[in-house]
Amino acid sequence: MAFGLRLGGHPVHPMLVHFPIALWTVAAGADGAGWIYGWPESWLISFGSQAVGIAIAAVAMLAGVFDFAAIPRDTPAQGIAVSHLLAMSTAWLLFIVSLALRGLPPTNAPSIWATVTALVAWAVMAFGGWLGGRLVYEFGIGVSNSKR
């Protein structure tokens, strides 16, 4: 089994990844609410959720690099890990683009392209998260079988 960066015996990467996933899901929902109901607060929620998600995702990706480096190169998990890395990096970059397209102040309705970019980023993130789940549940990456 591959073991990367740990804190108190627990892998750090999975501790962090739930935050950007949740925040980016809130951002997509807030965009939808903003366009459907015209709530100006939605734009602020989406902007903030994307920004905080981007920051935490950067830390999660750094921890993920340690996990990636610990995966043996001769295992099928390696290819899945590369795909996971590329998908999540792409989602992160797309959320940065979405945030940049929004401009300031975030209380104004963003361009439709900012929202479309965020939705595409969310879909890429969901696919990348599924790949991450395969790494854990199918290949046991980061999972200890010891009975400490």
C-alpha positions in Angstrom: 0.0 0.0 0.0 1.2 3.5 -0.7 1.4 6.0 2.1 2.0 9.7 1.5 1.8 12.7 3.8 0.3 11.8 7.2 -0.7 13.7 10.3 -1.2 11.7 13.5 -1.1 8.5 11.4 -3.9 9.8 9.1 -3.5 10.7 5.4 -3.7 14.5 5.0 -4.9 14.7 1.4 -8.3 13.1 2.1 -8.7 15.3 5.2 -8.5 18.4 2.9 -10.3 17.4 -0.3 -13.8 17.5 1.1 -13.6 21.2 1.6 -13.1 22.3 -2.0 -15.6 19.7 -3.2 -18.2 21.0 -0.8 -17.4 24.7 -1.5 -17.4 24.3 -5.2 -20.7 22.5 -5.1 -22.1 25.3 -3.0 -20.7 27.8 -5.6 -22.5 26.0 -8.5 -25.7 25.9 -6.5 -25.4 29.6 -5.6 -24.9 30.4 -9.3 -28.0 28.5 -10.2 -30.0 30.2 -7.4 -28.7 33.6 -8.6 -29.7 33.0 -12.2 -33.1 31.4 -11.3 -34.2 33.6 -8.5 -32.2 36.7 -9.0 -30.7 36.7 -5.5 -27.7 39.1 -5.4 -26.4 37.3 -2.3 -25.9 34.3 -4.5 -23.1 36.0 -6.5 -21.3 36.8 -3.2 -21.7 33.2 -1.9 -20.5 31.7 -5.2 -17.5 34.1 -5.4 -16.5 33.4 -1.8 -17.0 29.6 -2.1 -14.9 29.5 -5.2 -12.1 31.6 -3.7 -11.9 29.6 -0.5 -12.2 26.3 -2.4 -9.3 27.4 -4.7 -7.1 28.2 -1.7 -7.8 24.9 0.2 -7.5 22.9 -3.0 -4.0 24.3 -3.5 -3.1 22.8 -0.1 -4.9 19.6 -0.8 -3.0 19.3 -4.2 0.3 19.8 -2.4 -0.6 16.9 0.0 -1.8 14.9 -3.0 1.7 15.2 -4.6 3.1 13.3 -1.6 0.5 10.6 -2.0 1.2 10.4 -5.7 5.0 10.1 -5.1 4.3 7.1 -2.8 2.4 5.1 -5.4 4.6 2.3 -6.9 5.2 3.0 -10.6 4.5 -0.6 -11.6 0.8 -0.6 -10.4 -2.3 0.1 -12.4 -3.1 2.7 -9.8 -0.4 4.9 -11.3 -2.5 5.6 -14.5 -5.6 6.3 -12.4 -3.5 8.7 -10.2 -2.2 10.6 -13.2 -5.8 11.0 -14.6 -7.0 12.1 -11.1 -4.2 14.6 -10.9 -4.9 16.0 -14.3 -8.7 16.2 -13.7 -8.4 17.9 -10.4 -5.7 20.4 -11.6 -7.9 21.2 -14.6 -10.9 21.8 -12.3 -8.8 24.0 -10.1 -7.6 26.1 -13.0 -11.2 26.4 -14.4 -12.4 27.7 -11.1 -9.7 30.3 -11.1 -10.8 31.3 -14.6 -14.4 31.5 -13.4 -13.4 33.6 -10.5 -11.4 35.9 -12.7 -14.4 36.3 -15.1 -16.6 37.4 -12.3 -14.8 40.6 -11.5 -15.4 42.8 -8.5 -17.6 43.5 -6.7 -19.0 39.9 -6.5 -22.5 41.3 -5.8 -23.1 41.9 -9.5 -24.4 39.1 -11.7 -21.4 37.4 -13.4 -21.2 36.9 -17.1 -22.8 33.7 -18.3 -19.3 32.5 -19.2 -18.2 32.7 -15.6 -21.1 30.4 -14.6 -20.6 28.0 -17.5 -16.9 27.8 -16.7 -17.8 27.0 -13.0 -20.3 24.3 -14.1 -17.7 22.7 -16.4 -15.1 22.9 -13.6 -17.6 21.2 -11.2 -18.2 18.4 -13.7 -14.5 17.9 -14.2 -14.1 18.0 -10.4 -16.8 15.3 -10.0 -15.0 13.1 -12.5 -11.7 13.6 -10.7 -13.2 12.9 -7.4 -14.6 9.6 -8.7 -11.1 8.7 -9.9 -9.8 9.6 -6.4 -12.4 7.3 -4.9 -11.2 4.5 -7.2 -7.7 5.0 -5.9 -8.8 4.5 -2.4 -11.6 1.9 -2.7 -10.2 -0.1 -5.6 -6.5 0.1 -5.1 -6.3 0.9 -1.4 -4.1 3.9 -1.9 -3.5 5.6 1.4 -5.2 2.9 3.4 -3.4 1.0 6.1 -4.3 -2.6 6.8 -2.3 -2.7 10.0 -4.1 -3.3 13.3 -2.2 -0.8 15.4 
